[in-house]
């Protein structure tokens, strides 16, 4: 359920109200019982949390393993030892 922003036309009291999208908009201010109007807000941004990203869930499993294996192989390579006489 979304949170809506309202502002009183008479006393300029701004407040938020948590209600269903199917509910009728509020008409009265809780402070002075004057008329209120619902404000248009930008909403909240989209937040990705946890699993559900392309590389872990939707990519082909073979290509994901190949990329992981090649990265780990590069990290474990040993440098050659050069001895001087």
Backbone bond lengths (Angstrom), bond angles and torsions (degrees), N, CA, C in turn:
res aa  C-N    CA-C-N  psi(-1)  N-CA   C-N-CA  omega(-1)  CA-C   N-CA-C  phi
1 X - - - 1.446 - - 1.523 108.76 -
2 X 1.311 117.29 134.20 1.461 120.83 -176.61 1.528 113.37 -82.38
3 X 1.303 114.31 161.40 1.454 122.32 173.76 1.526 107.70 -104.01
4 X 1.320 116.67 127.44 1.460 121.73 -179.09 1.515 110.46 -106.55
5 X 1.319 116.46 144.14 1.461 122.87 176.22 1.519 108.90 -96.46
6 X 1.315 115.31 135.27 1.465 121.74 178.07 1.515 109.24 -128.16
7 X 1.337 115.50 155.99 1.459 121.12 175.59 1.523 108.53 -142.38
8 X 1.324 115.05 133.95 1.462 120.71 -179.53 1.527 109.52 -75.54
9 X 1.313 116.76 136.30 1.469 121.71 179.51 1.521 111.45 -75.92
10 X 1.324 117.63 -21.52 1.457 120.99 -174.95 1.524 113.77 -99.17
11 X 1.337 117.75 -48.88 1.477 119.66 -177.03 1.526 113.12 -104.71
12 X 1.338 119.18 0.91 1.469 125.57 179.87 1.531 113.91 60.99
13 X 1.323 116.70 21.65 1.470 120.92 176.24 1.533 108.89 -71.94
14 X 1.331 116.78 122.62 1.465 121.66 178.11 1.524 108.52 -103.84
15 X 1.339 116.55 137.31 1.456 120.57 -179.50 1.522 109.72 -153.39
16 X 1.332 115.20 164.57 1.463 122.55 177.99 1.521 108.25 -111.27
17 X 1.330 115.41 148.98 1.458 119.78 179.25 1.525 108.60 -139.68
18 X 1.314 116.24 128.49 1.459 124.05 -178.12 1.525 108.35 -91.16
19 X 1.347 116.76 112.64 1.454 120.08 -177.93 1.525 110.77 -150.97
20 X 1.326 116.38 161.94 1.462 121.70 179.42 1.526 110.12 -71.52
21 X 1.313 115.63 156.86 1.463 120.26 179.48 1.529 111.12 -66.32
22 X 1.313 116.89 -26.74 1.460 120.78 -178.66 1.535 112.58 -82.51
23 X 1.340 117.85 -11.89 1.465 120.87 178.73 1.529 110.77 -70.54
24 X 1.320 115.35 149.28 1.468 120.74 176.46 1.533 109.08 -71.48
25 X 1.338 118.08 146.59 1.471 120.16 178.55 1.534 110.82 -62.96
26 X 1.329 115.28 150.33 1.458 119.58 177.04 1.527 109.83 -66.61
27 X 1.320 115.99 152.34 1.464 120.35 179.93 1.516 113.07 -119.65
28 X 1.352 117.70 -23.76 1.453 120.79 -175.10 1.522 111.90 -116.95
29 X 1.328 115.03 142.05 1.456 122.47 177.73 1.532 109.13 -75.30
30 X 1.349 117.41 136.36 1.470 119.00 178.27 1.533 113.13 -71.53
31 X 1.335 118.06 -16.79 1.464 122.20 -178.95 1.528 112.36 -87.78
32 X 1.339 115.89 -51.68 1.468 118.62 -172.99 1.529 113.41 -121.61
33 X 1.307 117.85 2.47 1.480 125.56 -176.24 1.532 112.73 58.90
34 X 1.332 117.06 24.37 1.458 121.32 174.08 1.520 110.57 -81.12
35 X 1.310 116.46 175.90 1.470 121.27 179.01 1.522 110.47 -73.77
36 X 1.330 115.50 141.86 1.466 121.14 178.38 1.523 109.86 -120.15
37 X 1.310 114.52 160.52 1.466 119.67 173.76 1.520 107.84 -128.64
38 X 1.312 114.98 145.69 1.461 120.28 179.23 1.522 108.28 -84.23
39 X 1.329 116.15 131.77 1.461 122.09 -178.78 1.519 110.03 -90.33
40 X 1.297 116.00 149.87 1.454 121.94 176.49 1.521 107.23 -90.67
41 X 1.328 116.07 126.66 1.463 119.78 179.63 1.519 109.51 -119.58
42 X 1.304 115.05 163.26 1.459 121.27 -179.41 1.507 113.28 -76.44
43 X 1.312 117.73 -12.89 1.459 120.02 -177.49 1.511 110.97 78.82
44 X 1.294 116.05 -171.18 1.458 120.42 179.63 1.518 109.60 -105.71
45 X 1.301 115.12 158.22 1.450 120.19 179.48 1.513 111.64 -76.80
46 X 1.296 115.49 166.17 1.455 122.45 178.45 1.515 108.88 -83.83
47 X 1.324 116.52 128.17 1.452 121.30 -177.49 1.527 109.12 -119.40
48 X 1.321 116.33 126.25 1.455 121.69 177.07 1.519 108.90 -96.66
49 X 1.330 116.73 123.88 1.455 121.06 177.81 1.523 109.21 -131.48
50 X 1.300 116.16 142.91 1.455 120.89 174.75 1.511 113.57 73.10
51 X 1.336 115.20 -157.89 1.455 119.61 -179.41 1.518 109.35 -74.49
52 X 1.299 116.36 169.76 1.453 120.14 -179.23 1.507 111.78 119.73
53 X 1.310 117.20 8.62 1.448 119.76 -179.95 1.522 109.97 -92.92
54 X 1.292 117.39 161.91 1.447 123.06 -173.22 1.526 112.96 -57.05
55 X 1.314 118.17 -49.39 1.460 120.30 -174.85 1.514 113.31 -63.88
56 X 1.311 117.72 -34.33 1.456 119.58 -176.04 1.518 113.51 -91.28
57 X 1.328 118.88 -25.33 1.458 119.87 -173.59 1.520 115.47 -117.13
58 X 1.304 118.72 -33.37 1.459 120.31 -171.86 1.522 114.55 -110.45
59 X 1.310 118.08 -18.12 1.458 120.56 -179.71 1.525 109.03 -70.88
60 X 1.316 116.18 156.54 1.459 119.73 175.80 1.516 108.47 -63.24
61 X 1.303 116.30 135.17 1.461 120.81 -175.39 1.525 111.57 -62.24
62 X 1.340 118.77 -35.58 1.459 121.68 -179.96 1.518 111.59 -64.14
63 X 1.334 116.84 -44.57 1.465 119.57 -177.73 1.522 110.76 -68.76
64 X 1.331 117.71 -33.24 1.456 120.56 178.65 1.521 110.10 -67.19
65 X 1.345 117.75 -42.63 1.456 121.55 179.43 1.531 110.42 -66.56
66 X 1.316 116.63 -41.22 1.454 120.63 -178.68 1.521 110.54 -60.68
67 X 1.315 117.08 -45.40 1.464 120.64 179.46 1.522 110.75 -63.55
68 X 1.305 117.30 -40.59 1.461 121.44 -179.41 1.520 110.59 -68.24
69 X 1.337 117.03 -43.30 1.455 120.91 -179.04 1.519 111.45 -65.84
70 X 1.315 117.96 -41.90 1.464 119.83 -179.07 1.515 110.52 -67.45
71 X 1.307 118.56 -34.39 1.458 121.06 178.02 1.521 110.15 -66.65
72 X 1.338 117.60 -43.97 1.460 120.49 -178.49 1.530 110.94 -69.49
73 X 1.346 118.65 -32.96 1.455 121.05 178.31 1.522 110.89 -66.61
74 X 1.323 116.82 -38.76 1.464 120.19 179.48 1.520 110.81 -64.52
75 X 1.309 116.73 -36.64 1.459 120.83 -177.71 1.526 111.93 -72.72
76 X 1.341 118.65 -28.83 1.463 121.43 -175.27 1.525 113.36 -92.03
77 X 1.331 118.54 -3.38 1.469 119.72 178.76 1.523 109.57 -65.59
78 X 1.345 113.96 137.22 1.466 118.70 178.48 1.517 109.24 -96.67
79 X 1.313 114.37 144.73 1.457 119.51 176.97 1.519 108.56 -77.59
80 X 1.349 117.66 142.97 1.457 119.35 179.17 1.539 110.64 -69.87
81 X 1.302 114.58 143.45 1.468 120.16 179.57 1.517 108.13 -90.24
82 X 1.300 116.20 125.88 1.470 121.62 179.99 1.527 107.06 -105.44
83 X 1.327 115.14 120.38 1.455 119.35 179.70 1.520 109.36 -101.48
84 X 1.292 116.05 139.77 1.462 119.35 177.51 1.530 109.63 -112.16
85 X 1.349 117.22 140.84 1.476 121.95 -177.35 1.483 111.48 -102.16
